[in-house]
Amino acid sequence: MPEMIAWRRHLHRHPELSYQERDTAAFIAETLRKEGIELRDGVAKLTPDAPGTGVIAFVRGTKSPSARTIALRADTDALPIQESGKPDYCSTHAGVMHACGHDAHTAMVLGSGIALHRLRAEWSGTVMLVFQPGEEKEPGGASLLIKEGVFDDPKPSGIIGQHVTPELAVGKLGFRSGPFMAAADELYITVKGKGGHAAQRDKLVDPILIAARLLPALYQEAQRLRPEGQPMVISFGKLVANGATNIVPETVTIDGTMRTFDEAFRARLHLRLAESCAEVARSMNGEAELRIVKGSPVVHNDPALTERLRQVAMELVGAENVVEMDIRMGGEDFAYYTQVMPGCFYRLGTGNPTKPGTQSGLHTAAFDIDEDALAIGAGMMVMGALGELRQG
């Protein structure tokens, strides 16, 4: 625990944005090398010429020969948020913060791997430690690792991931079998009109007015197409016009997100939203183009693996502290792993009303965790990995 707390606080002080995690990767590699753990760094290259900021390590049990491998995953990137908390381990990088708990995820996989390495004479098989960059940015780092063939040799029988959750009290673990988290796509709309003096409306094609009519039309079209009982979210968080009180701009841009749980509906919605943008703008003598950046698919938790880990959790924290999670509309690029191998992504409670920040939401400036959860998360991964290595 003292080591994991120190690692987590070091990472929290020195957060790095997606695909800029060079110092983070170096810290992970140095920590593992001190223990004599085999690793590959420089993986997950965003472009062929870019330095990869992912690290893959291999912890090998020596009790008896075994070809079985299980993977444990951590994400390492931070967010562009200015931290407002006041602990002594606050971010030292202006405008960058570990507001999603990736520092804790990394510390727990380090702790799990090093504990297993120190106990290697007592178990058989290989535990692959996956320190993945770029979870918060498309294309997700998970997809890059898969494309690079990181999991081809050795090939894991499954992968385990966890995420800190302030809504759950520290000491609790949350699971859900099957579809768990949504497919997440980014929406970028460009509306074009004819700008000019705001007092001369007869000479204008107002892109702001087009945007104002466009957004409710898109919401309505999405609801019309949504199959009964199918979860779906469309939200827009950014609209930029750059006009003035007396200036109507030529262009308006709108950025948003779309979350779905069904691939056929997802594809249909992509097509119809683009058509609706063009139709609404055309009806007002303007133009509108929708660009969609297709993000991670649905996180699908393998039922058998999830049930085995649920049993491990009950042994670790007691059945009364293992809860069933609802589906979540948040996206998570752990989903890519679940397309190529059995995976389980579960939730680790980190909330504590007696500790400041630990009940602040993910992606907020005051976010923090109850560090007592580190022992539970690392213990869960160690026990889960050993249980999976004993399968078959």
C-alpha positions in Angstrom: 0.0 0.0 0.0 2.7 2.6 0.8 4.2 1.9 -2.6 0.9 2.2 -4.5 0.0 5.4 -2.7 3.4 6.9 -3.6 3.1 5.8 -7.3 -0.5 7.2 -7.5 0.5 10.5 -6.0 3.5 10.9 -8.2 1.4 10.3 -11.3 -1.3 12.6 -10.0 1.3 15.4 -9.6 2.6 14.9 -13.1 -0.4 14.2 -15.4 0.0 14.1 -19.2 -2.6 14.3 -21.9 -3.5 11.6 -24.4 -0.5 10.4 -26.5 1.8 12.8 -24.6 2.4 10.3 -21.7 6.2 10.1 -22.2 7.2 10.8 -18.6 4.4 8.5 -17.3 5.5 5.7 -19.6 9.2 6.2 -18.4 8.1 6.1 -14.8 6.1 2.9 -15.3 9.0 1.2 -17.2 11.6 2.3 -14.5 9.4 1.0 -11.7 9.0 -2.4 -13.4 12.6 -2.7 -14.4 13.7 -2.2 -10.8 11.7 -5.3 -10.0 13.3 -7.2 -12.9 10.0 -7.5 -14.8 10.3 -8.0 -18.5 8.6 -5.3 -20.6 8.1 -3.7 -24.0 7.8 0.1 -24.2 7.2 2.5 -27.1 4.0 0.7 -28.1 0.7 2.3 -29.1 2.0 4.6 -31.8 -0.5 7.3 -32.8 1.4 7.7 -36.1 4.2 5.6 -37.5 6.8 8.3 -36.7 5.4 9.2 -33.2 7.0 7.8 -30.1 4.7 5.2 -28.6 3.7 5.9 -25.0 2.3 2.5 -24.1 4.0 -0.1 -21.9 3.4 -3.9 -21.9 5.0 -6.0 -19.2 5.1 -9.8 -18.6 5.0 -11.3 -15.1 5.7 -15.0 -15.3 4.9 -17.6 -12.6 7.6 -20.2 -12.1 5.8 -22.9 -10.1 5.4 -25.1 -13.1 5.2 -24.8 -16.9 2.0 -23.2 -18.2 1.0 -21.5 -21.5 -2.0 -19.7 -20.1 -2.0 -15.9 -20.1 -4.3 -13.3 -18.6 -4.1 -9.5 -19.1 -4.6 -6.7 -16.6 -5.3 -3.3 -18.1 -4.6 0.3 -16.9 -5.1 3.6 -18.8 -2.5 6.3 -18.3 -3.7 9.6 -19.8 -5.1 12.7 -18.0 -7.6 15.3 -19.0 -7.4 19.0 -19.9 -8.8 20.3 -16.6 -7.4 22.7 -14.1 -7.4 21.0 -10.7 -9.2 22.8 -7.9 -8.5 20.4 -5.0 -5.9 21.2 -2.3 -4.2 17.9 -1.4 -0.4 18.0 -1.2 -0.3 15.9 -4.4 -2.2 18.3 -6.7 -1.3 18.5 -10.3 1.8 20.6 -11.0 0.9 20.9 -14.7 -1.4 23.9 -15.4 -4.6 22.9 -17.1 -4.0 19.1 -16.9 -5.3 16.8 -14.2 -6.0 13.1 -13.5 -9.7 13.8 -13.1 -10.7 10.3 -14.2 -8.7 8.1 -11.9 -6.2 6.8 -14.5 -3.4 7.5 -12.0 -5.1 5.1 -9.6 -5.7 2.5 -12.3 -2.0 2.6 -13.2 -0.8 2.4 -9.6 -3.1 -0.6 -9.0 -1.9 -2.5 -12.1 1.7 -1.8 -11.0 0.9 -3.0 -7.6 -0.8 -6.1 -8.9 2.1 -7.0 -11.2 4.8 -6.4 -8.7 2.9 -8.4 -6.0 2.5 -11.3 -8.5 6.2 -11.0 -9.5 7.3 -11.2 -5.8 5.1 -14.3 -5.4 6.0 -15.9 -8.8 7.3 -19.1 -7.2 3.7 -19.8 -6.0 1.8 -19.8 -9.3 2.0 -20.8 -13.0 1.4 -18.9 -16.3 1.8 -15.3 -17.5 0.1 -12.1 -16.4 0.4 -9.4 -19.1 0.3 -5.9 -17.7 -1.2 -3.4 -20.2 -0.4 0.3 -19.6 -2.4 1.9 -22.4 -2.2 5.5 -23.5 -5.0 7.6 -25.1 -8.1 6.3 -23.5 -9.6 9.8 -23.6 -9.0 10.5 -27.2 -9.8 8.9 -30.6 -8.5 6.7 -31.8 -8.4 4.9 -28.5 -5.1 3.4 -27.4 -6.7 0.0 -27.1 -7.4 -0.1 -30.8 -3.7 0.8 -31.5 -2.4 -2.0 -29.3 -4.6 -4.5 -31.1 -3.5 -3.3 -34.5 0.1 -3.6 -33.5 -0.4 -7.2 -32.6 0.5 -6.8 -29.0 -1.9 -9.6 -28.0 -0.8 -12.1 -30.7 2.0 -13.8 -28.7 1.3 -14.6 -26.0 -2.4 -14.6 -26.6 -4.4 -13.8 -23.4 -7.4 -15.9 -22.6 -9.1 -12.8 -21.4 -8.5 -9.2 -20.1 -9.6 -7.6 -16.8 -10.1 -3.9 -16.3 -11.5 -1.7 -13.6 -12.6 1.9 -13.2 -12.8 4.0 -10.0 -16.3 5.2 -9.2 -17.2 8.0 -6.7 -20.9 6.9 -6.7 -19.9 3.7 -5.0 -18.6 3.8 -1.5 -15.0 2.6 -0.9 -15.1 -1.1 -0.1 -17.7 -1.9 -2.8 -17.3 -3.5 -6.3 -19.8 -3.3 -9.1 -20.4 -5.7 -12.0 -22.6 -6.1 -15.0 -22.6 -9.0 -17.5 -23.1 -8.4 -21.2 -23.5 -4.9 -22.7 -22.3 -2.4 -20.0 -21.0 0.8 -21.6 -22.2 2.6 -24.8 -20.6 3.0 -28.2 -19.4 6.6 -28.3 -19.1 8.8 -31.4 -18.0 12.4 -31.8 -20.2 14.7 -33.8 -18.8 17.8 -35.6 -21.3 20.0 -37.5 -20.3 23.0 -39.7 -23.1 25.3 -40.7 -22.5 27.8 -43.5 -24.6 30.8 -44.4 -24.0 34.4 -45.5 -22.7 36.8 -42.9 -22.8 40.5 -42.7 -24.2 43.4 -40.7 -26.8 42.3 -38.2 -29.1 45.2 -39.0 -29.4 44.1 -42.7 -31.1 40.8 -42.3 -32.6 40.8 -45.8 -29.0 40.3 -47.1 -28.1 37.5 -44.7 -28.4 33.7 -44.5 -28.0 33.5 -40.7 -26.0 30.3 -39.7 -26.9 31.0 -36.0 -30.6 30.7 -36.8 -30.0 27.6 -38.8 -28.1 26.1 -35.9 -30.9 27.0 -33.5 -33.4 25.1 -35.7 -31.0 22.3 -36.5 -30.4 21.1 -33.0 -34.0 20.3 -32.0 -34.5 18.7 -35.4 -31.6 16.3 -34.8 -32.9 15.4 -31.3 -36.4 14.7 -32.7 -35.0 12.6 -35.6 -32.9 10.5 -33.2 -35.9 9.9 -31.0 -38.1 9.0 -33.9 -35.6 6.4 -35.1 -34.8 4.9 -31.7 -36.1 1.3 -31.4 -38.4 0.8 -28.4 -36.3 0.2 -25.2 -33.0 1.0 -26.9 -30.8 3.4 -24.9 -29.5 6.4 -26.8 -28.0 9.8 -26.0 -27.3 12.7 -28.3 -25.8 15.8 -26.6 -24.0 18.9 -27.9 -21.5 20.7 -25.7 -19.9 23.3 -27.9 -21.3 25.9 -30.3 -19.0 28.6 -31.7 -20.3 31.5 -33.8 -17.6 34.2 -33.4 -19.9 37.0 -34.4 -20.7 40.1 -32.4 -23.7 42.2 -31.3 -23.9 43.6 -34.8 -22.0 41.0 -36.8 -23.6 37.8 -38.2 -20.8 35.3 -38.9 -20.4 33.2 -42.1 -20.0 29.9 -40.2 -21.1 28.2 -37.0 -19.6 25.0 -35.7 -21.3 22.6 -33.2 -19.6 19.7 -31.4 -21.3 16.9 -29.7 -21.5 13.2 -28.9 -23.7 10.3 -29.7 -24.0 7.2 -27.5 -25.8 3.9 -28.6 -25.9 0.2 -27.7 -26.9 -1.3 -31.1 -24.6 -1.3 -34.2 -27.4 -1.4 -36.7 -29.2 1.6 -35.0 -25.8 3.3 -34.7 -25.2 3.1 -38.5 -28.7 4.2 -39.4 -28.4 7.2 -37.0 -25.1 8.2 -38.6 -26.8 8.4 -42.0 -30.0 10.1 -41.0 -28.3 12.8 -38.8 -26.1 13.8 -41.7 -29.1 13.9 -44.0 -31.1 15.9 -41.5 -28.3 18.5 -41.2 -28.2 19.1 -44.9 -32.0 19.2 -45.2 -32.6 21.7 -42.5 -29.9 24.0 -43.7 -31.0 23.8 -47.3 -34.6 24.7 -46.3 -33.1 28.0 -45.0 -30.8 28.6 -48.0 -27.7 27.5 -46.1 -25.4 24.5 -45.9 -24.6 22.1 -43.0 -22.2 19.2 -43.0 -21.9 16.6 -40.3 -18.6 14.9 -39.7 -18.7 11.8 -37.4 -15.6 10.4 -35.7 -16.6 6.9 -34.9 -15.4 6.0 -31.4 -15.2 2.9 -29.3 -17.9 0.2 -29.6 -20.0 -1.2 -26.8 -18.2 -2.6 -23.8 -19.4 -6.2 -23.7 -18.5 -8.0 -20.5 -18.1 -11.8 -21.1 -20.7 -13.5 -19.0 -18.6 -16.4 -17.8 -15.5 -14.3 -17.0 -17.7 -11.7 -15.2 -19.4 -14.3 -13.1 -16.1 -15.8 -12.0 -14.8 -12.3 -11.1 -18.0 -11.6 -9.2 -17.3 -14.7 -7.1 -13.7 -13.5 -6.5 -15.1 -10.1 -5.4 -17.5 -11.7 -2.9 -14.6 -13.6 -1.4 -12.5 -10.4 -1.2 -15.1 -7.8 0.1 -18.1 -9.9 1.1 -21.3 -10.6 -0.9 -23.0 -7.5 0.7 -20.4 -5.3 -0.9 -20.7 -6.6 -4.5 -23.4 -4.7 -6.4 -25.1 -5.0 -9.8 -24.4 -2.0 -12.0 -26.9 -0.4 -14.4 -25.8 0.2 -18.0 -23.8 3.3 -18.4 -24.0 5.8 -21.3 -20.4 6.7 -20.9 -17.9 5.3 -23.5 -14.8 3.4 -22.7 -12.2 2.1 -25.2 -11.8 -1.1 -23.1 -14.6 -2.1 -25.6 -12.0 -2.8 -28.3 -10.5 -5.5 -26.1 -13.8 -7.2 -25.6 -14.1 -7.6 -29.4 -11.0 -9.7 -29.7 -11.0 -11.6 -26.4 -13.2 -12.2 -23.3 -13.2 -9.2 -21.1 -14.6 -7.9 -17.8 -14.7 -4.2 -16.9 -16.0 -3.6 -13.4 -16.3 -0.7 -11.1 -14.3 0.0 -7.9 -15.9 2.2 -5.2 -13.8 5.2 -4.2 -16.3 7.5 -2.5 -16.1 8.5 1.1 -18.2 11.4 2.5 -15.6 12.0 5.2 -12.8 12.7 2.7 -12.9 15.8 0.5 -13.2 15.3 -3.2 -13.9 11.6 -3.1 -17.6 12.2 -4.0 -16.9 14.7 -6.7 -17.8 13.3 -10.1 -15.4 12.0 -12.7 -14.1 14.7 -15.1 -14.5 17.4 -12.5 -11.9 19.8 -11.1 -12.2 18.6 -7.5 -12.1 14.9 -8.2 -10.2 12.7 -5.9 -10.3 9.1 -4.5 -10.2 7.4 -1.1 -6.8 5.7 -1.4 -8.0 2.8 0.7 -9.6 1.6 -2.5 -6.1 0.9 -4.0 -5.7 -2.2 -1.9 -9.1 -3.5 -2.9 -8.5 -2.9 -6.6 -5.0 -4.4 -6.6 -6.2 -7.3 -4.5 -9.1 -7.9 -6.9 -6.8 -8.0 -9.9 -4.3 -10.3 -8.2 -7.0 -12.8 -7.1 -8.8 -12.5 -10.4 -5.6 -13.1 -12.4 -4.6 -16.2 -10.4 -8.1 -17.6 -10.6 -8.1 -17.2 -14.4 -4.7 -18.8 -14.7 -6.1 -21.9 -12.9 -8.9 -22.2 -15.4 -8.6 -25.1 -17.8 
